[in-house]
Amino acid sequence: MCFTEENKDSLAVAHFTSGNVEIMNPLKVTESHVIIDIRDLSHFGILKRMIFPPSPVIAQVLLFLRPITVKQSENILDVHLLPWNVPLSKVKDQHTENTHIKTSSKCSLIPESEYHLCCEPEESTVQPASETFECNYGPNYHPTFEVFVDVNKEEIVLSLLDKTEREVWERRRIPLTGITSSEVGEPHAKRLTECEFVKKHRDVLIRRVSSVMTIADGLRTKDMIPDEIYSKVHALEPRQEKTRLLLDALHSRGDTVITEFYKLLKNEEPHLVDELMSGPSRPQQF
């Protein structure tokens, strides 16, 4: 068993084993862990696992929405069950293509215990049916559950239950549209979502976007616009009419596709996006 002093700068560890006490310096100290080098485990630690059931730990439920393509009829939501002290940034870094949905995530889970996810509407599909919670600290953060929801649904209700049907993470309303950039780490978009940005600056984008075909290429590569629309955009002149047609096509395909347009635009013409973000403009209607 190890005990640590409270002063991080002069941290020491006392290791109790076989009636002896050993004082040692930690190899490394982080915000969540103290890493030490020990030769054997204490008898208490070994017996505790054998005699007593696992104790509850503070955990978190993290939600990530996968990008949707034009061929998909369902949204796919990844649900991660992780210990509370796993940094959100580390999980985001492994799923950069997905959109993090911010919600109250804190709960109490018991390691090695089985849980299942409840989703409304009932016609949505959750896989697997149940899963065992593990204290996973990396290096890989794979989703615990996948939820398949009709693409036309703007909101679902989720809850997490243990094997006795007790709610351990109470029912939450989860929006699937209008996710803001601040939820996926975009520094400029605390004022606007990507969709609001594109709609607000529609007229300016029609006049000034110069990389419309590069953006259309990116959307077609990700199956977010069909070949028919791409061919029409490619054939149309001048450039402003290409952009107008592309924006009209995006509007009929939903927020996810508009969000991808924004990301491609920001990658190709970051100065234009920054300029419009910082300057006033009146909203425009599709």
Rosetta silent file (secondary structure, phi, psi, omega in degrees, C-alpha in Angstrom):
SEQUENCE: MCFTEENKDSLAVAHFTSGNVEIMNPLKVTESHVIIDIRDLSHFGILKRMIFPPSPVIAQVLLFLRPITVKQSENILDVHLLPWNVPLSKVKDQHTENTHIKTSSKCSLIPESEYHLCCEPEESTVQPASETFECNYGPNYHPTFEVFVDVNKEEIVLSLLDKTEREVWERRRIPLTGITSSEVGEPHAKRLTECEFVKKHRDVLIRRVSSVMTIADGLRTKDMIPDEIYSKVHALEPRQEKTRLLLDALHSRGDTVITEFYKLLKNEEPHLVDELMSGPSRPQQF
SCORE:     score description
SCORE:     0.000 S_00000001
   1 L     0.000  139.760 -174.935    0.000    0.000    0.000 S_00000001
   2 E  -117.980  138.298  175.973    1.353    3.442   -0.922 S_00000001
   3 E  -124.133  137.862 -177.758    0.803    6.781    0.795 S_00000001
   4 E  -118.420  147.705  173.800    1.871   10.082   -0.713 S_00000001
   5 L   -73.971  159.058 -175.887    2.597   13.447    0.828 S_00000001
   6 L   -79.612  -27.505 -178.161    0.421   16.362   -0.267 S_00000001
   7 L   -76.915  112.052 -175.848    3.241   18.659   -1.398 S_00000001
   8 H   -64.303  -33.664 -176.659    3.835   17.778   -5.029 S_00000001
   9 H   -69.583  -28.099  179.988    7.279   19.435   -5.094 S_00000001
  10 H  -121.570   43.407 -173.822    8.607   17.241   -2.265 S_00000001
  11 L   -69.770  134.514  173.858    6.534   14.168   -2.969 S_00000001
  12 L  -134.795  156.915 -176.980    7.619   10.892   -1.373 S_00000001
  13 E  -123.509  131.054  175.266    5.994    7.454   -1.360 S_00000001
  14 E  -102.541  120.562 -178.331    5.836    5.028    1.567 S_00000001
  15 E  -107.204  115.726 -179.370    5.594    1.398    0.454 S_00000001
  16 E   -99.601  121.941  176.126    4.326   -1.033    3.135 S_00000001
  17 E  -155.389  134.384  177.831    5.001   -4.728    2.505 S_00000001
  18 L    53.763   37.529  178.377    5.663   -7.726    4.761 S_00000001
  19 L    78.655    1.451 -179.516    5.785   -5.494    7.826 S_00000001
  20 E  -106.990  155.059  177.163    8.484   -3.275    6.328 S_00000001
  21 E  -120.363  127.348  178.901    8.304    0.357    5.244 S_00000001
  22 E  -121.519  125.077  177.407   10.244    1.602    2.248 S_00000001
  23 E   -97.319  128.445 -177.730   10.476    5.324    1.389 S_00000001
  24 E  -140.711  157.421  175.521   11.068    6.035   -2.286 S_00000001
  25 L   -91.894  137.789  179.458   10.981    8.894   -4.734 S_00000001
  26 L   -67.915  149.210  175.799    8.447    8.636   -7.594 S_00000001
  27 L   -72.229  -35.768 -177.155    9.735    8.154  -11.131 S_00000001
  28 E  -157.918  143.147  177.927    7.165   10.585  -12.534 S_00000001
  29 E  -124.900  123.382  175.041    4.288   12.710  -11.244 S_00000001
  30 L  -115.023 -177.662  179.119    1.373   13.794  -13.461 S_00000001
  31 L   -66.881  -23.404 -174.767   -1.929   15.508  -12.672 S_00000001
  32 L  -119.229  -13.894 -173.616   -3.646   12.131  -12.315 S_00000001
  33 L  -139.912  151.909  168.286   -0.931    9.564  -11.508 S_00000001
  34 E  -117.173  118.478 -176.236    2.163    8.925   -9.403 S_00000001
  35 E  -100.472  123.312 -179.140    4.500    6.452  -11.132 S_00000001
  36 L  -130.841  165.303  178.510    6.810    4.430   -8.863 S_00000001
  37 L  -113.212  111.903  179.110    9.063    1.403   -9.158 S_00000001
  38 L  -125.188  153.190 -176.125    8.259   -1.400   -6.659 S_00000001
  39 L   -87.163  -32.274 -179.456    9.465   -4.992   -6.496 S_00000001
  40 L  -151.782  161.404 -179.591    6.320   -6.649   -5.115 S_00000001
  41 L   -86.133  154.833  175.952    2.734   -5.853   -4.142 S_00000001
  42 L   -70.257  152.508  178.198    1.483   -5.514   -0.579 S_00000001
  43 H   -62.578  -35.370 -179.749   -0.401   -8.472    0.884 S_00000001
  44 H   -62.216  -44.464 -178.992   -3.372   -6.194    1.531 S_00000001
  45 H   -62.223  -38.464  179.520   -3.603   -5.195   -2.104 S_00000001
  46 H   -69.073  -46.948 -178.093   -3.523   -8.820   -3.252 S_00000001
  47 H   -67.994  -33.117 -178.957   -6.078  -10.027   -0.676 S_00000001
  48 H   -59.273  -42.324 -179.802   -8.387   -7.053   -1.277 S_00000001
  49 H   -68.695  -30.793 -177.844   -8.930   -8.113   -4.875 S_00000001
  50 H   -79.396  -34.415 -171.788   -9.562  -11.709   -3.847 S_00000001
  51 H   -95.953  -43.483 -171.514  -11.957  -11.031   -0.939 S_00000001
  52 L  -101.591  146.239  174.466  -13.797   -7.796   -1.695 S_00000001
  53 L   -69.667  158.530  178.868  -15.821   -6.877   -4.800 S_00000001
  54 L   -59.943  144.395  179.292  -14.544   -3.973   -6.909 S_00000001
  55 L   -88.243  150.480  176.411  -15.404   -0.516   -5.605 S_00000001
  56 L   -62.456  148.246  175.570  -17.266    2.058   -7.726 S_00000001
  57 E  -124.943  154.737  174.269  -15.119    4.618   -9.512 S_00000001
  58 E   -73.936  128.914 -175.907  -16.003    8.028  -10.917 S_00000001
  59 E  -130.975  178.293  179.839  -16.442    7.625  -14.654 S_00000001
  60 E  -141.372  148.113  175.607  -17.565    9.604  -17.697 S_00000001
  61 E  -110.041  114.405 -178.381  -19.785    9.009  -20.716 S_00000001
  62 E  -109.231  137.484 -176.241  -18.364   10.663  -23.841 S_00000001
  63 E  -118.393  133.131  177.690  -20.358   11.039  -27.070 S_00000001
  64 E  -133.994  127.905  179.394  -18.946   11.456  -30.576 S_00000001
  65 E   -96.619  124.327  179.872  -21.021   11.801  -33.741 S_00000001
  66 L   -74.964  151.387  174.992  -19.443   10.331  -36.867 S_00000001
  67 L   -65.512  147.853 -177.740  -19.538   12.292  -40.145 S_00000001
  68 L  -108.735  146.686  177.143  -22.332   11.224  -42.461 S_00000001
  69 L  -106.813  168.199 -176.983  -22.119   10.597  -46.200 S_00000001
  70 L   -65.288  -23.038 -177.402  -24.775   11.118  -48.844 S_00000001
  71 L   -85.696  -10.939 -176.711  -25.297    7.332  -49.073 S_00000001
  72 L   -84.552  142.793  174.747  -26.068    6.891  -45.375 S_00000001
  73 L  -107.123   -1.521 -178.164  -29.604    6.728  -44.004 S_00000001
  74 E  -134.856  143.121  165.334  -28.470    6.682  -40.362 S_00000001
  75 E   -78.403  148.132  176.433  -26.339    8.782  -38.034 S_00000001
  76 E  -119.729  119.986 -179.759  -23.781    6.806  -36.023 S_00000001
  77 E  -108.169  123.398  176.181  -23.098    7.929  -32.465 S_00000001
  78 E   -91.764  131.682 -179.965  -20.067    6.521  -30.618 S_00000001
  79 E  -117.135  121.446 -178.732  -20.466    6.193  -26.832 S_00000001
  80 E  -109.356  128.950  170.594  -17.317    5.847  -24.696 S_00000001
  81 E  -104.181  116.334 -173.348  -17.330    4.690  -21.049 S_00000001
  82 E  -139.339  155.870  172.258  -14.063    5.832  -19.484 S_00000001
  83 E   -59.141  152.247 -174.786  -12.576    6.649  -16.065 S_00000001
  84 L   -61.018  -32.729 -174.842  -13.106   10.268  -15.016 S_00000001
  85 L   -90.850   13.693  168.426   -9.412   11.187  -15.157 S_00000001
  86 L   -80.232  119.390 -177.282   -8.928   10.253  -18.821 S_00000001
  87 L   -63.509  135.043  177.078   -8.495   13.661  -20.524 S_00000001
  88 H   -58.097  -36.780 -177.997  -11.147   14.487  -23.106 S_00000001
  89 H   -59.564  -35.631 -179.684   -8.404   15.942  -25.341 S_00000001
  90 H   -68.352  -37.865  178.671   -6.728   12.516  -25.647 S_00000001
  91 H   -69.594  -42.740  177.814   -9.962   10.888  -26.796 S_00000001
  92 H   -58.682  -40.268 -177.294  -10.631   13.732  -29.245 S_00000001
  93 H   -61.552  -27.758  178.889   -7.137   13.353  -30.710 S_00000001
  94 H   -88.678   -7.373 -177.377   -7.931    9.771  -31.707 S_00000001
  95 L  -135.794   50.743 -174.982  -11.297   10.694  -33.262 S_00000001
  96 L   -63.959  -24.680 -178.959  -10.586   13.996  -35.024 S_00000001
  97 L   -78.856  -13.188 -177.817  -13.039   13.188  -37.820 S_00000001
  98 L   -98.391  159.532 -179.486  -15.913   12.898  -35.330 S_00000001
  99 E  -102.941  121.307  177.591  -17.855   15.655  -33.572 S_00000001
 100 E   -74.677  130.048  177.017  -17.830   15.658  -29.783 S_00000001
 101 E  -101.590  114.478 -176.794  -21.308   16.241  -28.309 S_00000001
 102 L   -77.426  129.505  175.195  -21.027   18.053  -25.017 S_00000001
 103 L  -154.752  168.376  176.188  -23.298   16.800  -22.255 S_00000001
 104 L   -68.793  116.497 -166.831  -23.156   16.154  -18.509 S_00000001
 105 L  -110.261   -8.958 -171.042  -21.007   13.029  -18.517 S_00000001
 106 E   -72.896  138.297  175.925  -20.195   12.213  -14.886 S_00000001
 107 E  -157.159  176.018  178.850  -21.371    8.925  -13.398 S_00000001
 108 E  -120.161  120.660 -177.435  -20.295    6.163  -10.990 S_00000001
 109 E  -126.774  154.985  179.743  -19.427    2.754  -12.464 S_00000001
 110 L  -106.074  119.841  178.135  -18.031   -0.487  -11.038 S_00000001
 111 L   -55.749  145.160 -179.449  -15.058   -2.000  -12.910 S_00000001
 112 L    70.989    8.384  177.504  -15.678   -5.477  -14.342 S_00000001
 113 L   -99.969  156.788 -174.722  -19.446   -4.888  -14.159 S_00000001
 114 E   -98.726  139.057  179.957  -21.813   -5.114  -17.109 S_00000001
 115 E  -135.389  156.472  173.962  -23.863   -2.172  -18.429 S_00000001
 116 E  -136.382  152.896 -175.322  -26.239   -1.561  -21.306 S_00000001
 117 E   -99.808  132.595  177.025  -27.315    1.581  -23.121 S_00000001
 118 E  -106.741  131.158 -176.338  -30.968    2.539  -23.507 S_00000001
 119 E  -130.414  135.001  171.117  -31.897    4.720  -26.503 S_00000001
 120 E  -118.744  134.526   11.453  -35.119    6.421  -27.543 S_00000001
 121 L   -72.143  153.823 -173.536  -36.623    6.287  -30.146 S_00000001
 122 L   -66.312  -22.525  179.992  -36.823    2.521  -29.744 S_00000001
 123 L   -73.908   -7.957  173.730  -36.311    1.859  -33.452 S_00000001
 124 L   -68.932  152.697 -178.179  -32.700    3.027  -33.050 S_00000001
 125 E  -110.041  132.215  175.874  -30.102    0.253  -32.860 S_00000001
 126 E  -116.431  129.484  174.890  -27.501   -0.055  -30.095 S_00000001
 127 E  -135.208  141.404   -7.052  -24.574   -2.440  -30.409 S_00000001
 128 L   -71.737  173.289 -179.720  -23.380   -4.370  -28.504 S_00000001
 129 L   -65.461  -35.025  176.811  -26.419   -5.119  -26.337 S_00000001
 130 L  -151.627  161.224 -178.627  -24.247   -4.899  -23.204 S_00000001
 131 E  -152.380  150.849  179.040  -20.608   -4.371  -22.354 S_00000001
 132 E   -87.461  132.050  178.644  -18.249   -4.707  -19.372 S_00000001
 133 L   -79.080  127.199  176.919  -16.782   -1.484  -17.990 S_00000001
 134 L  -118.929  145.728  174.418  -12.974   -1.486  -17.860 S_00000001
 135 L   -79.491   82.197 -175.738  -10.702    1.165  -16.357 S_00000001
 136 L   -91.130  117.443  177.627   -9.088    1.950  -19.704 S_00000001
 137 L  -109.704   21.885  176.655   -6.303    4.552  -19.573 S_00000001
 138 L   101.640 -175.508    8.159   -5.172    4.094  -23.170 S_00000001
 139 L   -79.267  -13.757 -176.768   -3.345    4.112  -25.410 S_00000001
 140 L  -106.108  139.427  179.806   -6.438    3.316  -27.531 S_00000001
 141 L  -121.826   86.311  178.765   -9.929    4.671  -26.874 S_00000001
 142 L   -88.710  150.477  179.147  -12.436    2.641  -28.865 S_00000001
 143 L   -62.907  142.960  175.885  -16.194    3.262  -28.468 S_00000001
 144 L   -79.087  -41.371  178.459  -17.965    1.085  -25.926 S_00000001
 145 E  -130.904  154.270  170.824  -21.305    1.320  -27.756 S_00000001
 146 E  -121.532  133.735 -179.902  -22.459    2.384  -31.225 S_00000001
 147 E  -118.118  125.124  179.884  -25.913    3.897  -31.719 S_00000001
 148 E  -105.558  119.245 -173.060  -27.521    3.934  -35.184 S_00000001
 149 E  -127.911  139.398  176.339  -30.239    6.602  -35.542 S_00000001
 150 E   -50.670  132.998 -173.589  -32.396    7.641  -38.489 S_00000001
 151 L   -62.216  -20.633 -179.800  -30.694   10.590  -40.171 S_00000001
 152 L   -83.583   -9.586  178.586  -33.894   12.651  -39.941 S_00000001
 153 L   -77.136  126.874  179.958  -33.978   12.473  -36.134 S_00000001
 154 L   -90.681  -13.696 -175.303  -32.748   15.718  -34.597 S_00000001
 155 E  -155.662  145.577  172.302  -32.602   14.414  -31.030 S_00000001
 156 E  -130.736  169.843  176.225  -32.415   11.173  -29.076 S_00000001
 157 E  -121.272  126.255 -178.545  -32.643   10.241  -25.390 S_00000001
 158 E  -119.755  149.303  170.302  -29.898    8.114  -23.834 S_00000001
 159 E  -151.938  156.870 -179.446  -29.431    6.470  -20.447 S_00000001
 160 E  -117.298  130.703 -176.134  -27.031    3.881  -19.037 S_00000001
 161 E  -123.974  149.714  173.873  -28.287    0.960  -16.905 S_00000001
 162 E   -88.902 -175.700 -174.343  -26.611   -1.766  -14.894 S_00000001
 163 L   -70.174  -12.225  175.391  -27.639   -5.427  -14.995 S_00000001
 164 L   -94.262    7.749 -178.836  -30.363   -4.784  -12.380 S_00000001
 165 L    71.032   19.097  174.934  -31.918   -2.148  -14.693 S_00000001
 166 L   -85.515  133.972  178.646  -30.880    0.681  -12.354 S_00000001
 167 E   -73.762  120.695  177.136  -29.982    3.921  -14.114 S_00000001
 168 E  -103.068  -17.717  171.285  -26.354    4.787  -13.385 S_00000001
 169 E  -134.488  106.555 -168.697  -26.303    7.622  -15.939 S_00000001
 170 E   -67.485  162.798 -176.140  -29.744    9.193  -15.983 S_00000001
 171 E   -52.789  131.608  176.896  -31.772   10.004  -19.107 S_00000001
 172 E  -131.357  140.720  172.260  -30.302   12.816  -21.195 S_00000001
 173 E   -82.135  126.533 -176.077  -31.588   14.559  -24.306 S_00000001
 174 E  -117.977  110.943  177.467  -28.868   14.397  -26.958 S_00000001
 175 E   -74.767  140.355  178.319  -29.101   16.787  -29.959 S_00000001
 176 L  -109.504   -0.040  177.559  -27.799   15.415  -33.255 S_00000001
 177 L  -130.279  159.653  176.382  -27.963   18.684  -35.213 S_00000001
 178 L    69.640   28.036  178.562  -26.591   22.187  -34.678 S_00000001
 179 L   -69.757  131.500 -175.602  -23.457   21.012  -32.844 S_00000001
 180 L   -82.895  157.334  179.252  -21.207   24.034  -32.241 S_00000001
 181 H   -65.248  -29.865  179.910  -17.572   24.320  -33.193 S_00000001
 182 H   -62.538  -23.767  178.811  -16.606   24.972  -29.594 S_00000001
 183 H   -78.296  -17.513  176.742  -17.643   21.365  -28.911 S_00000001
 184 H  -113.212   15.009  170.886  -15.123   20.091  -31.430 S_00000001
 185 L    87.940   14.249  178.284  -12.353   22.447  -30.442 S_00000001
 186 L   -77.287  121.474 -173.458  -12.660   25.190  -33.093 S_00000001
 187 L   -72.160  -22.629 -172.758  -11.190   28.352  -31.537 S_00000001
 188 L   -94.271   -8.814 -163.806  -13.091   30.877  -33.661 S_00000001
 189 L  -110.404   30.258  175.462  -16.640   29.584  -33.480 S_00000001
 190 L   -68.452  -22.315  179.680  -17.901   30.239  -29.978 S_00000001
 191 L   -85.623  -31.897 -174.540  -20.169   32.840  -31.562 S_00000001
 192 L  -137.350  148.151  165.528  -21.482   30.726  -34.445 S_00000001
 193 L   -77.716  166.640  177.785  -21.888   27.115  -35.413 S_00000001
 194 H   -59.377  -42.128 -178.544  -20.381   26.115  -38.759 S_00000001
 195 H   -64.235  -42.838  178.292  -23.871   25.951  -40.268 S_00000001
 196 H   -62.814  -38.212  178.482  -24.792   29.411  -38.973 S_00000001
 197 H   -60.513  -49.368 -177.476  -21.536   30.783  -40.384 S_00000001
 198 H   -63.539  -41.535 -179.154  -22.231   29.412  -43.877 S_00000001
 199 H   -69.760  -40.217 -178.058  -25.840   30.637  -43.844 S_00000001
 200 H   -64.847  -38.633 -174.089  -24.977   34.037  -42.408 S_00000001
 201 L  -106.006   25.130 -176.214  -22.260   34.744  -44.963 S_00000001
 202 H   -52.514  -51.790 -176.134  -23.868   33.079  -47.972 S_00000001
 203 H   -62.455  -40.422  179.459  -23.771   36.139  -50.250 S_00000001
 204 H   -66.533  -40.545  179.451  -20.162   36.936  -49.371 S_00000001
 205 H   -63.644  -40.761  178.544  -19.120   33.328  -49.942 S_00000001
 206 H   -58.823  -40.382 -177.991  -20.771   33.294  -53.365 S_00000001
 207 H   -76.204  -34.778 -164.071  -18.753   36.379  -54.344 S_00000001
 208 H  -113.789  -17.405 -179.358  -15.413   35.571  -52.778 S_00000001
 209 L   -67.125  124.381 -178.242  -14.782   31.817  -52.498 S_00000001
 210 L  -104.474  -13.354 -174.218  -12.113   30.957  -55.071 S_00000001
 211 L  -106.431   34.082 -172.552  -11.559   27.281  -54.224 S_00000001
 212 H   -59.705  -39.212 -178.599  -15.088   26.062  -54.958 S_00000001
 213 H   -72.631  -33.143  175.432  -13.970   23.098  -57.097 S_00000001
 214 H   -63.789  -41.669  177.790  -11.400   21.996  -54.510 S_00000001
 215 H   -65.598  -42.834  178.255  -14.158   22.054  -51.887 S_00000001
 216 H   -62.300  -38.122  176.596  -16.522   20.173  -54.225 S_00000001
 217 H   -59.572  -44.928 -179.987  -13.773   17.583  -54.788 S_00000001
 218 H   -63.309  -39.905  179.116  -13.471   17.095  -51.022 S_00000001
 219 H   -67.717  -39.861  179.333  -17.217   16.693  -50.588 S_00000001
 220 H   -68.257  -38.175  178.931  -17.466   14.170  -53.431 S_00000001
 221 H   -59.580  -34.252 -179.891  -14.500   12.190  -52.060 S_00000001
 222 L   -93.074   12.675  178.067  -16.393   11.817  -48.770 S_00000001
 223 L    59.643   34.157 -179.785  -19.628   10.867  -50.588 S_00000001
 224 L   -97.944  -14.792  169.464  -21.367   14.006  -49.319 S_00000001
 225 L  -132.855  143.475 -179.861  -22.541   15.169  -52.742 S_00000001
 226 L   -75.218  163.483 -179.747  -23.593   12.885  -55.616 S_00000001
 227 H   -59.318  -33.862 -178.636  -21.767   12.808  -58.948 S_00000001
 228 H   -61.450  -46.197  178.319  -24.697   14.559  -60.633 S_00000001
 229 H   -65.133  -43.209 -179.644  -24.337   17.678  -58.452 S_00000001
 230 H   -58.671  -44.127 -178.876  -20.549   17.619  -58.800 S_00000001
 231 H   -63.728  -39.194  178.417  -20.820   17.505  -62.612 S_00000001
 232 H   -65.428  -42.573  178.044  -23.247   20.442  -62.666 S_00000001
 233 H   -63.104  -42.766 -179.122  -20.973   22.518  -60.430 S_00000001
 234 H   -62.405  -38.098 -174.592  -17.973   21.649  -62.598 S_00000001
 235 H   -81.230  -22.498 -172.603  -19.750   22.629  -65.833 S_00000001
 236 L   -75.734  145.741  174.087  -21.278   25.879  -64.590 S_00000001
 237 L  -137.775  152.099   -3.503  -19.680   29.288  -65.180 S_00000001
 238 L   -78.446 -170.484 -176.388  -18.697   31.743  -63.811 S_00000001
 239 H   -58.093  -37.740 -178.613  -17.142   30.733  -60.478 S_00000001
 240 H   -61.729  -36.356  179.037  -19.799   32.582  -58.449 S_00000001
 241 H   -71.347  -32.062  173.429  -22.546   30.457  -60.009 S_00000001
 242 H   -58.690  -48.699 -178.276  -20.608   27.304  -59.127 S_00000001
 243 H   -63.740  -41.745  179.563  -20.579   28.378  -55.472 S_00000001
 244 H   -60.146  -46.366 -179.493  -24.259   29.336  -55.538 S_00000001
 245 H   -64.563  -40.911 -179.649  -25.279   25.933  -56.928 S_00000001
 246 H   -63.914  -43.483  178.844  -23.078   24.086  -54.437 S_00000001
 247 H   -64.066  -39.682  176.583  -24.540   25.991  -51.472 S_00000001
 248 H   -61.179  -40.990 -179.568  -28.069   25.293  -52.687 S_00000001
 249 H   -67.297  -37.426 -179.884  -27.243   21.574  -52.919 S_00000001
 250 H   -64.675  -39.119 -177.091  -25.722   21.551  -49.417 S_00000001
 251 H   -57.716  -37.014 -178.199  -28.829   23.076  -47.863 S_00000001
 252 L   -78.413   -7.406 -175.993  -30.958   20.107  -48.944 S_00000001
 253 L  -108.317    1.723  169.883  -28.478   17.626  -47.438 S_00000001
 254 L    96.890  172.862 -172.799  -28.463   18.836  -43.852 S_00000001
 255 H   -64.943  -34.228 -177.221  -26.177   20.318  -41.232 S_00000001
 256 H   -62.596  -41.169 -179.449  -23.509   17.613  -41.367 S_00000001
 257 H   -71.530  -38.525  177.076  -22.715   18.315  -45.020 S_00000001
 258 H   -63.239  -39.616  177.482  -22.772   22.097  -44.457 S_00000001
 259 H   -61.478  -40.332  178.461  -20.361   21.605  -41.566 S_00000001
 260 H   -66.318  -38.225  174.257  -17.990   19.681  -43.833 S_00000001
 261 H   -56.850  -45.655  179.252  -18.162   22.518  -46.388 S_00000001
 262 H   -58.790  -45.185 -178.077  -17.124   24.918  -43.617 S_00000001
 263 H   -64.244  -41.508  178.008  -14.165   22.734  -42.616 S_00000001
 264 H   -65.980  -40.806  177.900  -12.952   22.423  -46.207 S_00000001
 265 H   -62.094  -43.546 -179.546  -13.368   26.176  -46.714 S_00000001
 266 H   -64.575  -34.438  178.014  -11.410   26.931  -43.567 S_00000001
 267 H   -70.240  -38.431 -176.601   -8.634   24.630  -44.719 S_00000001
 268 H   -84.928  -37.998 -175.490   -8.465   26.175  -48.212 S_00000001
 269 L  -133.856   64.962 -175.723   -9.178   29.841  -47.397 S_00000001
 270 H   -61.265  -33.050 -178.477   -8.476   30.397  -43.666 S_00000001
 271 H   -66.642  -36.847  177.607   -7.982   34.163  -44.084 S_00000001
 272 H   -66.038  -43.836  179.225  -11.471   34.569  -45.551 S_00000001
 273 H   -62.762  -45.506 -179.753  -13.035   32.573  -42.690 S_00000001
 274 H   -62.407  -39.727 -179.906  -11.114   34.550  -40.060 S_00000001
 275 H   -63.859  -44.615 -179.300  -12.094   37.843  -41.671 S_00000001
 276 H   -71.051  -33.078  177.236  -15.788   36.950  -41.721 S_00000001
 277 H   -64.567  -36.915 -174.970  -15.684   35.602  -38.169 S_00000001
 278 H   -88.839  -14.791 -176.478  -14.257   38.842  -36.833 S_00000001
 279 L  -107.831  152.774  179.834  -16.399   41.255  -38.859 S_00000001
 280 L   -72.793  148.467  176.289  -20.113   42.109  -38.617 S_00000001
 281 L  -160.166  148.435  178.417  -22.502   40.824  -41.226 S_00000001
 282 L   -83.748  143.175  178.289  -26.260   40.415  -41.580 S_00000001
 283 L   -62.671  144.069  176.405  -27.699   36.894  -41.698 S_00000001
 284 L  -115.801  150.835 -178.389  -28.655   35.614  -45.138 S_00000001
 285 L  -101.051  143.127  171.629  -31.367   33.075  -45.880 S_00000001
 286 L   -75.318    0.000    0.000  -31.005   29.943  -48.025 S_00000001
